[in-house]
Amino acid sequence: MVDTADSLPEFQAELDTSGLYCPEPIMLMHNKVRDMQTGEVLKVVATDPATTRDVPKFCSFLGHELLAQQASDERYLYFIRLG
């Protein structure tokens, strides 16, 4: 998993969950991935620190690959390749 800004992956869709708290970011991610194809990459923007725990579990449980994650200034970025 990559966590540097220089090598962030390209993505096909973006989901901004800023200002939302658990469980809303994960619920919105579930809805978003339904509209995507296997192999596509979803960029998720979040402000809830709980996503640092929830997003990796979401990926592991559903068979997606967490390509990269980055945290800065109370903002969290995730890049997820759909499995």
Secondary structure as GFF3:
##gff-version 3
##sequence-region A 1 83
A	DSSP	three_ten_helix	5	7	.	.	.	ID=ss1
A	DSSP	beta_strand	13	16	.	.	.	ID=ss2
A	DSSP	alpha_helix	24	34	.	.	.	ID=ss3
A	DSSP	beta_strand	41	46	.	.	.	ID=ss4
A	DSSP	alpha_helix	51	62	.	.	.	ID=ss5
A	DSSP	beta_strand	65	72	.	.	.	ID=ss6
A	DSSP	beta_strand	75	81	.	.	.	ID=ss7
###
